[in-house]
Amino acid sequence: MDIKEFEKIVKTIVDKIIQLEKNRVELSKILLRARENLSLDLIPNKEVYQDIIEPDFVYEVKPIDLTGMQIMGIDGSIISRSLHGVDLILTRAVAVLFKFKKDKPAVQYFPTIAPTPKLIYNFDLFTSPELEILNSLERLNEEIQLAIEVTARNPDLILLDGSILPLSLDKPPAASTLKRKYFEIIEKYEILYQKCIERGVLLAGVIKDTRSTRFMNLLGKLLPILIKKIPELQEIRKLDYRPIVQQTKDSTFLYRFLQPGERTFVFKYVENAIRHTILKDFTKHDWGEKIFSFYLKPVQYDLPTKIEFLAPTNPIKYAKRIASVILPLSSHHAEFGYPSILIEADARAQLYEGDLDYIYNSLSHAVRTSGFSTLLMRLRRDKRPFRSKR
């Protein structure tokens, strides 16, 4: 690629970004002017918005005094290395407990402040996609098992880093031998949900960088009806708004639509749990009717955060409580609206490549005492002896 071709591609990308942002800004401005009038009460056919639990689009969140509360944050880390005959995986999860007092929280760590990583080895001949799934399942296994264990300490709220469900990418193909491990983890999720309900522990997942379009899909269904009901929305007719809605992520739109300290309405996690890739594999209860979401904007200069939560009854009550706790935990930096307890859990769970280097060197040394094995040879992509060092 010569410099002219490179500059042409850059200009194309820049022009596309500018046009997309221009369209989104225009749509946001119109909806912001009508924000106070946006209400599902204007739509007589409730089937149109049966997945939405509250009538208004925006709600103010009132942060509560955390004094006396016990909040648990859980995160995990995983690193792996594939050799010619064996895959090495290191993983660990850490739970951080904040006991809030008047001045500052007392902090405890489970199982310890720096637990020894768990070493997992694999001799099966998995494909590259299967290895990615294996890594993810091992991390989930550590995190959810730890979450189950800490429910015995009866925290007021457990926050998971990420979704409170496995993702569709975590599900192995039907013929994969990883299916057994996957269903074992599904069972652990169900145990976690049940224990939280029995002990009265709130459970929520905080997604750092969501690419979800669930909110925008709901908005796309509602706009044609609301345009007819609300005069301030008539300007939308001048826009080709449908592709704008379809090409916009939830967090991108809500960055302009929400103010700090506000959340969206509560909506069901998924439209059809029976057909959902993951929820259809849960067998003990109809968890699709107990898992909900909303977006929260804690600070001015960061994208809103997607919150998923378990609500056995009255999801609005649960959403208000969870949002009022997450907001003060996430308002310490104007450009980073994320709960401080999960930042701490992430720091304690972090693993480094040097940890795997030590294990690899130990294995190589032990094997060499008995001879040579191709199983521990590095892959060529990890060698590259002729690449110059800069």
Salt bridges, closest charged atoms under 4 A:
ASP15 OD2 - LYS11 NZ 2.80
GLU21 OE2 - ARG24 NH1 3.59
GLU21 OE1 - ARG256 NH2 2.49
ASP51 OD2 - ARG214 NH2 3.25
GLU54 OE1 - ARG263 NH1 2.80
GLU138 OE2 - LYS181 NZ 3.09
GLU142 OE2 - LYS118 NZ 3.28
GLU143 OE2 - ARG139 NH1 2.92
ASP161 OD1 - LYS208 NZ 2.83
GLU184 OE2 - ARG180 NE 3.59
GLU235 OE1 - ARG33 NH2 3.27
GLU262 OE1 - ARG35 NH1 2.75
GLU271 OE2 - LYS221 NZ 3.61
ASP281 OD2 - LYS171 NZ 2.83
GLU289 OE1 - LYS268 NZ 3.45
GLU308 OE2 - LYS306 NZ 3.86
GLU344 OE2 - ARG348 NE 2.82
GLU353 OE1 - ARG81 NH2 3.25
ASP357 OD1 - ARG81 NH2 2.76
